[in-house]
């Protein structure tokens, strides 16, 4: 595999909240996406997922608790934990997640799907 230019991959995405798989590590996919200030509905995953903010900030609601993740910071959402993106999230996000099916209702703007 060659070097991946993550910022360029994010910029090339057709719209915010769409994602691109940059690579795979075991059963996990490493994805990049752009955030656009708009919220994303609550979801849950059978496996944990790591959320790494490259630039900007990610505003989360994690089971009723507000969590802010800034540039260069990472937050790991535990398996089965309800989480939603709050308004105001913007920038570039890298997600590392095992391939699973969400257990929450589907959303048009799902994180990294």
DSSP file (Angstrom, degrees, kcal/mol; ACC not computed):
  #  RESIDUE AA STRUCTURE BP1 BP2  ACC     N-H-->O    O-->H-N    N-H-->O    O-->H-N    TCO  KAPPA ALPHA  PHI   PSI    X-CA   Y-CA   Z-CA
    1    1 A X              0   0    0      0, 0.0     2,-0.1     0, 0.0     3,-0.1   0.000 360.0 360.0 360.0 143.4    0.0    0.0    0.0
    2    2 A X        -     0   0    0      1,-0.1     2,-0.1     0, 0.0     0, 0.0  -0.383 360.0 -70.3 -92.7 174.5    1.2    3.5   -0.8
    3    3 A X        -     0   0    0     -2,-0.1     2,-0.5     1,-0.1    -1,-0.1  -0.431  48.5-140.6 -65.3 136.7    1.0    6.6    1.4
    4    4 A X        -     0   0    0     -2,-0.1     2,-1.2    -3,-0.1     3,-0.1  -0.893   2.3-145.6-104.3 127.0   -2.5    8.0    1.7
    5    5 A X     >  -     0   0    0     -2,-0.5     4,-2.2     1,-0.2     5,-0.2  -0.765  19.6-173.7 -90.3  93.7   -3.1   11.7    1.7
    6    6 A X  H  > S+     0   0    0     -2,-1.2     4,-2.3     1,-0.2    -1,-0.2   0.888  78.2  50.8 -61.9 -45.6   -6.0   11.8    4.1
    7    7 A X  H  > S+     0   0    0      1,-0.2     4,-2.3     2,-0.2    -1,-0.2   0.903 111.9  48.5 -60.9 -41.3   -6.8   15.5    3.7
    8    8 A X  H  > S+     0   0    0      2,-0.2     4,-1.9     1,-0.2    -1,-0.2   0.894 109.7  52.4 -65.8 -39.1   -6.9   15.2   -0.1
    9    9 A X  H  < S+     0   0    0     -4,-2.2     4,-0.4     1,-0.2    -2,-0.2   0.896 110.9  47.9 -62.8 -39.8   -9.2   12.1    0.2
   10   10 A X  H >< S+     0   0    0     -4,-2.3     3,-1.1     1,-0.2    -2,-0.2   0.913 110.6  50.6 -66.7 -42.7  -11.6   14.0    2.5
   11   11 A X  H 3< S+     0   0    0     -4,-2.3    -1,-0.2     1,-0.2    -2,-0.2   0.837 106.2  56.8 -63.8 -33.1  -11.6   17.0    0.1
   12   12 A X  T 3< S+     0   0    0     -4,-1.9    -1,-0.2    -5,-0.2    -2,-0.2   0.572  79.6 114.5 -77.8  -8.9  -12.4   14.7   -2.9
   13   13 A X  S <  S-     0   0    0     -3,-1.1     3,-0.1    -4,-0.4     7,-0.0  -0.341  72.2-128.5 -63.8 144.5  -15.5   13.3   -1.2
   14   14 A X  S    S-     0   0    0      1,-0.1     2,-0.3     2,-0.0    -1,-0.1   0.764  80.9  -6.7 -68.5 -25.1  -18.8   14.2   -3.1
   15   15 A X  S >  S-     0   0    0     19,-0.0     3,-1.4     3,-0.0    19,-0.3  -0.985  85.8 -75.5-161.8 163.5  -20.6   15.5    0.0
   16   16 A X  T 3  S+     0   0    0     -2,-0.3    19,-0.2     1,-0.2     3,-0.1  -0.309 112.1  22.2 -63.2 150.4  -20.3   15.9    3.8
   17   17 A X  T 3  S+     0   0    0     17,-2.8    96,-0.4     1,-0.3     2,-0.3   0.411  93.0 116.1  67.6   1.4  -20.9   12.7    5.9
   18   18 A X    <   -     0   0    0     -3,-1.4    16,-0.6    16,-0.2    -1,-0.3  -0.713  54.4-152.1 -86.8 154.1  -20.1   10.4    3.0
   19   19 A X  E     -A   33   0A   0     -2,-0.3     2,-0.4    14,-0.1    14,-0.2  -0.835  15.8-151.4-128.6 164.5  -17.0    8.4    3.7
   20   20 A X  E     -A   32   0A   0     12,-1.7    12,-1.9    -2,-0.3     2,-0.5  -1.000  23.5-125.4-133.6 132.0  -14.2    6.6    1.8
   21   21 A X  E     -A   31   0A   0     -2,-0.4    10,-0.3    10,-0.2     3,-0.1  -0.670  24.1-177.0 -76.4 122.8  -12.4    3.5    3.0
   22   22 A X  E     -     0   0A   0      8,-3.5     2,-0.3    -2,-0.5     9,-0.2   0.732  61.5 -37.6 -91.0 -26.8   -8.7    4.4    3.1
   23   23 A X  E     -A   30   0A   0      7,-1.2     7,-3.0     2,-0.0     2,-0.4  -0.974  55.8-108.3 179.8 176.4   -7.5    0.9    4.1
   24   24 A X  E     -A   29   0A   0     -2,-0.3     2,-0.4     5,-0.2     5,-0.2  -0.974  13.0-169.0-129.6 142.6   -8.2   -2.1    6.3
   25   25 A X  E >  S-A   28   0A   0      3,-2.5     3,-2.4    -2,-0.4     2,-0.2  -0.946  70.6 -51.9-128.5 108.0   -6.6   -3.4    9.4
   26   26 A X  T 3  S-     0   0    0     -2,-0.4     0, 0.0     1,-0.3     0, 0.0  -0.465 123.2 -20.7  59.5-126.1   -7.8   -6.9   10.2
   27   27 A X  T 3  S+     0   0    0     -2,-0.2    72,-1.4    -3,-0.1     2,-0.3   0.428 120.1  99.7 -91.2   1.0  -11.6   -6.7   10.3
   28   28 A X  E <   -AB  25  98A   0     -3,-2.4    -3,-2.5    70,-0.2     2,-0.4  -0.673  61.6-146.1 -93.9 142.3  -11.5   -3.0   10.8
   29   29 A X  E     -AB  24  97A   0     68,-3.6    68,-2.3    -2,-0.3     2,-0.6  -0.865   7.1-146.3-100.8 137.9  -12.0   -0.3    8.1
   30   30 A X  E     +AB  23  96A   0     -7,-3.0    -8,-3.5    -2,-0.4    -7,-1.2  -0.933  29.8 179.3-103.8 117.0  -10.2    3.0    8.3
   31   31 A X  E     -AB  21  95A   0     64,-3.2    64,-2.4    -2,-0.6     2,-0.4  -0.819  20.5-153.2-121.7 155.9  -12.4    5.7    6.8
   32   32 A X  E     +AB  20  94A   0    -12,-1.9   -12,-1.7    -2,-0.3     2,-0.3  -0.959  20.0 165.1-124.1 147.0  -12.3    9.4    6.3
   33   33 A X  E     -AB  19  93A   0     60,-2.2    60,-2.7    -2,-0.4     2,-0.4  -0.986  31.7-120.4-153.8 162.2  -15.2   11.9    6.0
   34   34 A X  E     - B   0  92A   0    -16,-0.6   -17,-2.8   -19,-0.3     2,-0.3  -0.863  22.1-145.8-103.1 137.2  -15.9   15.6    6.1
   35   35 A X  E     - B   0  91A   0     56,-2.8    56,-1.2    -2,-0.4    55,-0.1  -0.762   8.5-166.6 -99.8 151.4  -18.3   17.0    8.7
   36   36 A X  E     - B   0  90A   0      2,-0.3    54,-0.2    -2,-0.3     3,-0.1   0.019  47.9 -95.6-133.6  31.5  -20.5   20.0    7.8
   37   37 A X  S    S+     0   0    0     52,-3.7    51,-2.7     1,-0.2    52,-0.3   0.182  90.1 114.9  79.3 -18.4  -22.0   21.5   11.0
   38   38 A X        -     0   0    0     49,-0.2    -2,-0.3    51,-0.1    -1,-0.2  -0.555  68.1-112.0 -87.7 150.5  -25.2   19.5   10.7
   39   39 A X        -     0   0    0     -2,-0.2     2,-0.4    -3,-0.1    47,-0.2  -0.304  20.3-145.2 -74.9 162.8  -26.3   16.9   13.2
   40   40 A X  E     -C   85   0A   0     45,-1.7    45,-1.3    68,-0.0     3,-0.1  -0.997  27.6-106.1-128.5 135.1  -26.4   13.1   12.5
   41   41 A X  E     -     0   0A   0     -2,-0.4    70,-0.2    43,-0.2    44,-0.2  -0.069  46.0 -82.2 -60.3 158.4  -29.1   10.9   14.1
   42   42 A X  E     +     0   0A   0     42,-0.1     2,-0.3    68,-0.1    42,-0.2  -0.246  54.4 170.0 -60.4 144.6  -28.3    8.5   17.0
   43   43 A X  E     -C   83   0A   0     40,-2.2    40,-2.0    38,-0.1     2,-0.3  -0.957  20.4-151.7-149.1 167.0  -26.8    5.1   16.1
   44   44 A X        -     0   0    0     -2,-0.3    59,-1.1    38,-0.2    60,-0.6  -0.960   8.7-155.1-137.5 154.0  -25.3    2.1   17.8
   45   45 A X        -     0   0    0     -2,-0.3    35,-3.3    33,-0.3    36,-0.2  -0.965  23.0-132.6-131.3 150.2  -22.8   -0.4   16.6
   46   46 A X  S    S+     0   0    0     55,-0.4     2,-0.3    -2,-0.3    33,-0.1   0.736  96.4  44.4 -70.1 -22.8  -22.1   -4.0   17.7
   47   47 A X  S    S-     0   0    0     51,-0.2    33,-0.3    32,-0.1    -2,-0.1  -0.832  96.2 -98.6-119.3 156.7  -18.4   -3.2   17.8
   48   48 A X        -     0   0    0     -2,-0.3    50,-0.7    31,-0.2     2,-0.4  -0.311  36.2-155.4 -67.3 159.5  -16.5   -0.2   19.3
   49   49 A X  E     -ED  77  97A   0     28,-1.9    28,-2.9    48,-0.2     2,-0.5  -0.998   8.5-138.4-138.4 144.7  -15.3    2.5   16.9
   50   50 A X  E     -ED  76  96A   0     46,-2.5    46,-2.3    -2,-0.4     2,-0.5  -0.865  12.8-161.2-102.0 132.9  -12.5    5.0   17.2
   51   51 A X  E     -ED  75  95A   0     24,-2.9    24,-2.5    -2,-0.5     2,-0.5  -0.962   8.9-175.0-117.5 113.9  -13.2    8.6   16.1
   52   52 A X  E     -ED  74  94A   0     42,-3.2    42,-3.1    -2,-0.5     2,-0.6  -0.946  14.0-149.2-115.7 117.8  -10.1   10.7   15.3
   53   53 A X  E     - D   0  93A   0     20,-2.4    19,-2.9    -2,-0.5    20,-0.4  -0.767  15.0-179.9 -88.4 119.2  -10.4   14.4   14.5
   54   54 A X  E    S-     0   0A   0     38,-2.4     2,-0.3    -2,-0.6    -1,-0.2   0.900  72.7  -7.6 -82.4 -45.4   -7.7   15.6   12.2
   55   55 A X  E    S+ D   0  92A   0     37,-1.1    37,-1.5    16,-0.1    -1,-0.4  -0.982 116.4  19.7-148.3 155.7   -8.9   19.2   12.0
   56   56 A X  E    S- D   0  91A   0     -2,-0.3    15,-0.5    35,-0.2     2,-0.3  -0.634  90.1 -74.3  86.8-146.1  -12.0   21.0   13.2
   57   57 A X  E     -FD  70  90A   0     33,-2.5    33,-2.0    -2,-0.3     2,-0.5  -0.992  23.7-141.6-155.1 150.0  -14.1   19.5   16.0
   58   58 A X  E     -F   69   0A   0     11,-2.6    11,-2.7    -2,-0.3     2,-0.6  -0.964  13.8-161.1-113.8 122.6  -16.6   16.7   16.6
   59   59 A X  E     -F   68   0A   0     -2,-0.5    27,-3.4    27,-0.4     2,-0.3  -0.924  19.0-177.9-105.9 117.8  -19.5   17.4   19.0
   60   60 A X  E     -FG  67  85A   0      7,-3.2     7,-2.4    -2,-0.6     2,-0.5  -0.816  29.7-149.8-116.6 154.3  -21.1   14.2   20.2
   61   61 A X  E     -FG  66  84A   0     23,-2.6    23,-1.9    -2,-0.3     2,-0.7  -0.980  22.5-173.1-114.8 111.1  -24.0   13.2   22.4
   62   62 A X  E >  S-FG  65  83A   0      3,-3.2     3,-1.6    -2,-0.5    21,-0.2  -0.886  71.4 -36.6-112.8 101.5  -23.0    9.9   24.0
   63   63 A X  T 3  S-     0   0    0     19,-1.3    -1,-0.2    -2,-0.7    20,-0.1   0.895 126.3 -42.0  48.2  47.5  -25.9    8.5   26.0
   64   64 A X  T 3  S+     0   0    0      1,-0.2     2,-0.4    18,-0.1    -1,-0.3   0.346 117.1 111.4  88.1  -5.5  -26.9   12.0   27.1
   65   65 A X  E <   -F   62   0A   0     -3,-1.6    -3,-3.2     2,-0.0     2,-0.4  -0.874  66.3-128.4-104.4 133.0  -23.4   13.3   27.8
   66   66 A X  E     -F   61   0A   0     -2,-0.4     2,-0.4    -5,-0.2    -5,-0.2  -0.654  27.9-175.2 -80.1 129.3  -21.9   16.0   25.6
   67   67 A X  E     -F   60   0A   0     -7,-2.4    -7,-3.2    -2,-0.4     2,-0.5  -0.995   8.9-162.2-127.1 126.6  -18.4   15.0   24.4
   68   68 A X  E     -F   59   0A   0     -2,-0.4     2,-0.5    -9,-0.2    -9,-0.2  -0.943   3.2-167.6-110.3 128.2  -16.2   17.4   22.4
   69   69 A X  E     -F   58   0A   0    -11,-2.7   -11,-2.6    -2,-0.5     2,-0.1  -0.969  12.4-165.2-117.1 119.9  -13.3   16.0   20.4
   70   70 A X  E >   -F   57   0A   0     -2,-0.5     3,-2.2   -13,-0.2   -17,-0.4  -0.294  38.3 -53.6 -98.4-178.5  -10.8   18.5   19.1
   71   71 A X  T 3  S+     0   0    0    -15,-0.5   -17,-0.2     1,-0.3    -1,-0.2  -0.297 126.2  12.4 -58.6 131.8   -8.0   18.4   16.5
   72   72 A X  T 3  S+     0   0    0    -19,-2.9     2,-0.3     1,-0.3    -1,-0.3   0.512 105.3 116.0  79.4   4.1   -5.5   15.6   17.1
   73   73 A X    <   -     0   0    0     -3,-2.2   -20,-2.4   -20,-0.4     2,-0.4  -0.753  48.0-156.8-107.1 155.3   -7.8   14.0   19.7
   74   74 A X  E     -E   52   0A   0     -2,-0.3     2,-0.4   -22,-0.2   -22,-0.2  -0.970   4.9-166.2-131.1 145.0   -9.5   10.6   19.5
   75   75 A X  E     -E   51   0A   0    -24,-2.5   -24,-2.9    -2,-0.4     2,-0.6  -0.999  11.3-149.0-129.7 133.0  -12.6    9.2   21.2
   76   76 A X  E     -E   50   0A   0     -2,-0.4     2,-0.6   -26,-0.2   -26,-0.2  -0.908   8.7-150.7-104.2 121.2  -13.5    5.5   21.3
   77   77 A X  E     -E   49   0A   0    -28,-2.9   -28,-1.9    -2,-0.6     3,-0.1  -0.804  23.2-125.6 -89.2 121.5  -17.2    4.8   21.4
   78   78 A X    >   -     0   0    0     -2,-0.6     3,-1.9   -30,-0.2   -33,-0.3  -0.280  36.4 -84.3 -66.0 151.8  -17.8    1.5   23.2
   79   79 A X  T 3  S+     0   0    0      1,-0.3   -33,-0.2   -33,-0.1   -31,-0.2  -0.287 114.9  14.3 -55.1 136.0  -19.8   -1.3   21.5
   80   80 A X  T 3  S+     0   0    0    -35,-3.3     2,-0.4   -33,-0.3    -1,-0.3   0.473  91.1 139.5  78.0   2.6  -23.5   -0.9   21.9
   81   81 A X    <   -     0   0    0     -3,-1.9     2,-0.3   -36,-0.2   -36,-0.3  -0.677  53.8-126.2 -86.1 127.9  -23.3    2.7   23.1
   82   82 A X        +     0   0    0     -2,-0.4   -19,-1.3   -38,-0.1     2,-0.3  -0.543  40.7 166.0 -69.8 131.1  -25.9    5.2   21.7
   83   83 A X  E     -CG  43  62A   0    -40,-2.0   -40,-2.2    -2,-0.3     2,-0.3  -0.996  15.6-177.6-149.7 146.8  -24.2    8.2   20.1
   84   84 A X  E     - G   0  61A   0    -23,-1.9   -23,-2.6    -2,-0.3     2,-0.5  -0.974  30.8-113.2-141.0 152.5  -25.2   11.1   17.9
   85   85 A X  E     -CG  40  60A   0    -45,-1.3   -45,-1.7    -2,-0.3   -25,-0.3  -0.772  33.2-143.0 -88.5 128.7  -23.4   14.0   16.2
   86   86 A X    >   -     0   0    0    -27,-3.4     3,-1.0    -2,-0.5   -27,-0.4  -0.493  31.4 -84.2 -85.7 158.5  -24.5   17.3   17.6
   87   87 A X  T 3  S+     0   0    0      1,-0.2   -49,-0.2    -2,-0.2    -1,-0.1  -0.298 110.4  46.5 -57.2 145.9  -24.8   20.5   15.5
   88   88 A X  T 3  S+     0   0    0    -51,-2.7     2,-0.3     1,-0.3    -1,-0.2   0.332  70.7 137.2 103.2  -6.3  -21.5   22.4   15.0
   89   89 A X    <   +     0   0    0     -3,-1.0   -52,-3.7   -52,-0.3    -1,-0.3  -0.588  25.4 156.4 -73.8 130.2  -19.3   19.5   14.1
   90   90 A X  E     +BD  36  57A   0    -33,-2.0   -33,-2.5    -2,-0.3     2,-0.3  -0.991  23.5  47.7-152.4 156.1  -17.0   20.4   11.2
   91   91 A X  E    S-BD  35  56A   0    -56,-1.2   -56,-2.8    -2,-0.3     2,-0.4  -0.833  88.6 -31.3 117.1-154.0  -13.6   19.4    9.8
   92   92 A X  E     -BD  34  55A   0    -37,-1.5   -38,-2.4    -2,-0.3   -37,-1.1  -0.914  51.9-170.2-114.6 131.4  -12.0   16.1    8.9
   93   93 A X  E     -BD  33  53A   0    -60,-2.7   -60,-2.2    -2,-0.4     2,-0.5  -0.964  10.4-158.7-124.0 134.5  -12.8   12.9   10.8
   94   94 A X  E     -BD  32  52A   0    -42,-3.1   -42,-3.2    -2,-0.4     2,-0.4  -0.952  14.4-165.5-108.9 132.5  -11.1    9.5   10.6
   95   95 A X  E     -BD  31  51A   0    -64,-2.4   -64,-3.2    -2,-0.5     2,-0.6  -0.966  10.6-164.7-120.9 132.7  -13.1    6.5   11.8
   96   96 A X  E     +BD  30  50A   0    -46,-2.3   -46,-2.5    -2,-0.4     2,-0.3  -0.972  29.0 155.0-114.9 117.4  -11.7    3.0   12.6
   97   97 A X  E     -BD  29  49A   0    -68,-2.3   -68,-3.6    -2,-0.6     2,-0.2  -0.996  44.3-118.0-145.5 146.9  -14.5    0.5   12.8
   98   98 A X  E     -B   28   0A   0    -50,-0.7     2,-0.5    -2,-0.3   -70,-0.2  -0.553  49.8 -97.5 -73.9 148.4  -15.2   -3.2   12.5
   99   99 A X        +     0   0    0    -72,-1.4     2,-0.3    -2,-0.2    -1,-0.1  -0.588  69.2 139.4 -70.0 118.5  -17.6   -3.9    9.7
  100  100 A X        -     0   0    0     -2,-0.5     2,-0.5   -53,-0.1    -3,-0.0  -0.874  53.7-103.1-147.0 177.9  -21.0   -4.4   11.4
  101  101 A X        -     0   0    0     -2,-0.3   -55,-0.4     2,-0.0    -2,-0.0  -0.946  39.4-117.9-108.3 129.7  -24.7   -3.6   11.0
  102  102 A X        -     0   0    0     -2,-0.5   -57,-0.2   -57,-0.1     4,-0.1  -0.341  12.6-153.3 -65.0 149.1  -26.0   -0.7   13.2
  103  103 A X  S    S+     0   0    0    -59,-1.1    -1,-0.1     2,-0.1   -58,-0.1   0.499  70.8  82.2-100.1  -6.5  -28.8   -1.6   15.6
  104  104 A X  S    S-     0   0    0    -60,-0.6   -61,-0.1     1,-0.2     3,-0.1  -0.406  99.4 -73.1 -89.7 172.0  -30.4    1.8   15.7
  105  105 A X        -     0   0    0     -2,-0.1    -1,-0.2     1,-0.1    -2,-0.1  -0.339  61.4 -98.2 -62.9 146.6  -32.8    3.1   13.1
  106  106 A X        -     0   0    0     -3,-0.1     2,-0.3    -4,-0.1    -1,-0.1  -0.260  39.2-158.9 -67.1 155.3  -31.2    4.0    9.7
  107  107 A X    >   -     0   0    0     -3,-0.1     3,-1.0     1,-0.1    -1,-0.0  -0.973  25.8-131.8-135.9 148.0  -30.3    7.6    9.0
  108  108 A X  T 3  S+     0   0    0     -2,-0.3    -1,-0.1     1,-0.2    -2,-0.0   0.769 110.7  39.1 -68.0 -24.5  -29.6    9.5    5.7
  109  109 A X  T 3  S+     0   0    0    -91,-0.0    -1,-0.2     3,-0.0     3,-0.1  -0.192  83.0 168.8-119.6  40.5  -26.4   10.9    7.2
  110  110 A X    X   -     0   0    0     -3,-1.0     3,-1.0     1,-0.1     2,-0.3  -0.177  44.8 -98.2 -58.5 144.3  -25.0    8.0    9.1
  111  111 A X  T 3  S-     0   0    0      1,-0.3    -1,-0.1   -70,-0.2   -93,-0.1  -0.484  95.0 -19.2 -62.4 120.8  -21.5    8.2   10.4
  112  112 A X  T 3         0   0    0     -2,-0.3    -1,-0.3   -95,-0.2   -94,-0.1   0.741 360.0 360.0  56.8  33.7  -19.1    6.5    8.1
  113  113 A X    <         0   0    0     -3,-1.0    -1,-0.1   -96,-0.4    -2,-0.1   0.389 360.0 360.0-110.1 360.0  -21.6    4.3    6.2
